[in-house]
Amino acid sequence: MAVGRPRQSNLRPTNVLRLVLLCSVHFALDTASAQGTNVLDNTKCARLGDTVIQQLKTNRFREAETVLSASLANGAEPVCVATIFINMAATLSLSGGFAEAERLAESSIRLLDSSTAPDDRALLRSLQILSAARFELRKTGQSRQAFNRMSTLAMERPEDRAVAHGMSGMLLQVEGRLREFNFRKVNGLHEELFTVDVSDDRGNRIMFKMRKDGNDWVIVTDHPIPEWVRGSSSRYNEAIEEELRVS
């Protein structure tokens, strides 16, 4: 049996995610618009934000979304609505609602993309939440994409740099764990076959087989496996080929 070696890290993802979410739970007042003005200085936007917060406190999430959609249709500033969306996403993330948080963060980014410059710091909180939510949903590749875009933005505040550093370590830790897998050749068959098991970010083992198909090894399984496992098949290919060369 061959074993891939992981990169070591003492970061604790749960603590890093808590840092990301707590840093993002309040409105991003200082990054609210491309012009550097504070959107919540606008009385209408502040009132809208208060209304949504009260609805969230009483678990009226769908009603809050309806209010925001109607406000946007009636001429509310996109940056205002985007900022409130991301505040909702942070609040939901803290209570474990990562799927809804991902969707709200994506909505926030779409609004900001349509109304601010591509490198506007108003995007920072939205990308932080999007990356964190996707990470919790085991969408490691998509979490990395959001993080990479976030990394192109200016980070002037120490807490923003701390969040970026923590998230980078968090992603590297999980991406490194993709190297920690066991594989064993199945003998006595007419076809070339390996059994493989790999750990997820919670330490649970995921088992599947890889079969030779032409020049490549392809994943064979009768049950669903996470997206990040399929996305790492090239690494498993390389490890199996290396094992065959030296055995």
C-alpha positions in Angstrom: 0.0 0.0 0.0 1.3 3.5 -0.9 0.6 6.6 1.2 0.8 10.2 0.0 2.3 12.6 2.5 0.4 15.7 3.5 1.8 19.2 4.2 1.6 19.9 7.9 -0.2 23.0 9.4 -1.4 24.0 12.9 -4.2 26.2 11.6 -7.7 25.3 12.8 -10.2 26.0 10.0 -13.1 26.4 12.4 -11.3 29.3 14.2 -10.3 30.9 10.9 -13.8 30.7 9.6 -15.1 32.3 12.8 -12.6 35.1 12.3 -13.8 35.6 8.7 -17.4 35.7 9.6 -17.1 37.9 12.7 -15.1 40.4 10.8 -17.8 40.5 8.2 -21.0 40.4 10.3 -21.3 44.2 10.4 -21.9 46.4 7.4 -18.7 47.1 5.5 -19.0 50.9 6.1 -15.5 51.8 5.0 -15.6 49.8 1.7 -19.1 50.5 0.7 -18.5 52.3 -2.6 -16.0 53.1 -5.3 -16.1 56.8 -4.4 -15.2 56.0 -0.7 -18.6 57.4 0.5 -20.5 55.6 3.2 -23.7 54.2 1.7 -25.4 53.9 5.1 -25.1 57.7 5.6 -28.0 57.6 3.2 -31.1 57.6 5.4 -33.1 55.4 3.1 -30.4 52.8 3.0 -29.9 52.9 6.7 -33.7 52.4 7.2 -33.7 49.5 4.8 -30.8 47.9 6.6 -32.6 48.2 9.9 -35.7 46.6 8.5 -33.8 43.6 7.2 -32.0 43.2 10.5 -35.2 43.1 12.4 -36.6 40.5 10.0 -33.6 38.3 10.3 -33.8 38.5 14.1 -37.3 37.0 13.9 -36.3 34.4 11.3 -38.2 36.1 8.4 -35.5 35.5 5.9 -37.7 35.2 2.8 -39.5 38.3 3.7 -36.2 40.2 4.1 -35.1 39.0 0.6 -38.5 40.1 -0.9 -38.0 43.6 0.7 -34.5 43.9 -0.8 -35.6 42.8 -4.3 -38.5 45.2 -4.2 -36.3 48.0 -3.0 -33.8 47.3 -5.8 -36.6 47.4 -8.4 -37.8 50.7 -7.0 -34.4 52.4 -7.4 -32.4 51.5 -4.3 -28.7 51.9 -4.8 -27.1 48.6 -5.9 -24.2 49.1 -3.5 -26.6 49.6 -0.6 -28.5 46.4 -1.4 -25.2 44.5 -2.0 -23.9 45.6 1.4 -27.1 44.4 3.1 -27.0 41.1 1.2 -23.5 40.4 2.5 -24.5 41.3 6.1 -27.3 38.8 5.8 -24.9 36.2 4.4 -22.5 36.7 7.3 -25.3 36.4 9.8 -26.6 33.2 8.2 -23.1 31.7 8.1 -22.6 32.2 11.8 -25.7 30.0 12.3 -24.6 27.4 9.8 -26.7 28.5 6.8 -23.8 28.2 4.3 -25.8 27.3 1.2 -28.0 30.5 1.6 -24.9 32.5 2.5 -23.2 31.4 -0.7 -26.2 32.4 -2.8 -26.5 35.8 -1.1 -22.7 36.5 -1.4 -23.0 35.7 -5.1 -25.9 38.1 -5.4 -23.9 40.8 -3.6 -21.0 40.3 -6.0 -23.2 40.5 -9.1 -24.6 43.8 -7.9 -21.2 45.2 -7.0 -19.8 44.1 -10.4 -22.5 46.0 -12.1 -22.0 49.2 -10.2 -18.3 49.4 -9.1 -14.8 48.9 -10.5 -13.5 45.3 -10.7 -10.9 46.1 -8.1 -13.1 48.1 -5.7 -12.6 47.2 -2.0 -16.4 47.0 -1.6 -16.0 43.5 -3.0 -13.7 42.4 -0.2 -16.3 41.3 2.4 -18.5 39.6 -0.2 -15.6 37.6 -1.5 -14.5 36.7 2.0 -17.9 35.3 2.9 -18.3 33.6 -0.5 -14.9 31.8 -0.1 -15.7 30.8 3.5 -19.2 29.5 2.7 -17.9 27.5 -0.2 -15.2 26.1 2.0 -17.8 24.9 4.5 -19.8 23.4 1.7 -16.7 21.3 0.7 -16.4 23.3 -2.6 -12.6 23.7 -2.2 -11.9 24.6 -5.8 -14.6 27.3 -5.9 -13.6 28.6 -2.5 -10.0 29.0 -3.9 -11.4 30.9 -6.9 -13.2 33.4 -4.7 -10.1 33.7 -2.5 -7.8 34.4 -5.5 -10.0 37.2 -6.7 -10.1 38.6 -3.2 -6.3 38.5 -3.1 -6.2 41.0 -6.0 -7.9 43.7 -3.9 -6.1 46.2 -1.8 -6.1 45.2 1.9 -5.2 48.3 4.0 -6.6 47.2 7.4 -4.6 44.8 9.6 -7.8 42.7 10.1 -8.3 42.3 6.4 -4.7 41.0 6.0 -5.2 38.7 9.0 -8.3 37.2 7.4 -6.6 36.7 4.1 -3.6 35.0 5.8 -5.9 32.7 7.8 -8.0 31.8 4.7 -4.9 31.1 2.7 -3.6 28.7 5.4 -7.1 27.1 5.7 -7.2 26.4 1.9 -3.6 25.2 1.8 -4.3 22.8 4.7 -7.2 21.2 2.9 -5.5 21.2 -0.5 -2.5 19.6 1.2 -4.7 16.9 2.6 -5.6 15.9 -0.9 -2.1 14.4 -0.9 -2.9 12.1 2.0 -4.4 9.2 0.3 -3.9 5.4 0.3 -4.0 3.2 -2.8 -3.6 -0.5 -3.4 -3.5 -2.5 -6.6 -6.2 -5.1 -7.0 -4.6 -8.4 -8.1 -6.2 -11.3 -10.0 -8.4 -9.2 -12.4 -8.2 -9.0 -16.2 -8.3 -5.2 -15.9 -5.9 -2.9 -14.1 -7.6 -1.6 -11.0 -6.6 0.3 -7.8 -8.6 0.9 -4.6 -8.1 4.4 -3.2 -9.2 6.1 0.0 -8.6 9.8 0.9 -9.5 11.9 3.9 -11.8 15.0 3.7 -11.2 18.1 5.8 -13.0 16.5 8.8 -10.9 13.4 8.7 -13.6 11.1 7.2 -12.3 8.6 4.7 -13.8 8.5 1.2 -13.3 5.2 -0.8 -13.4 4.6 -4.5 -11.6 2.7 -7.3 -9.5 3.8 -10.2 -9.3 1.9 -13.5 -6.9 2.2 -16.4 -8.5 3.7 -19.4 -6.1 4.3 -22.2 -3.2 6.2 -20.8 -5.1 7.5 -17.8 -6.6 6.2 -14.5 -10.2 7.1 -14.1 -12.4 7.1 -11.0 -14.9 4.3 -10.8 -17.6 4.4 -8.1 -21.2 3.4 -7.6 -21.8 6.1 -5.0 -21.5 9.9 -5.1 -18.1 11.4 -4.2 -17.3 15.1 -3.5 -16.4 17.4 -6.3 -12.9 18.0 -4.9 -12.1 14.3 -5.1 -13.0 14.2 -8.8 -11.1 17.4 -9.3 -7.9 15.8 -7.8 -7.9 12.8 -10.1 -4.8 14.0 -11.9 -2.9 13.8 -8.6 -4.0 10.3 -8.0 -3.0 9.4 -11.6 0.5 10.7 -11.0 0.9 8.8 -7.7 -0.3 5.5 -9.2 2.0 5.8 -12.2 4.9 6.6 -9.8 4.1 3.6 -7.7 4.0 1.4 -10.8 7.4 2.7 -12.0 9.2 1.9 -8.7 7.4 -1.4 -7.9 
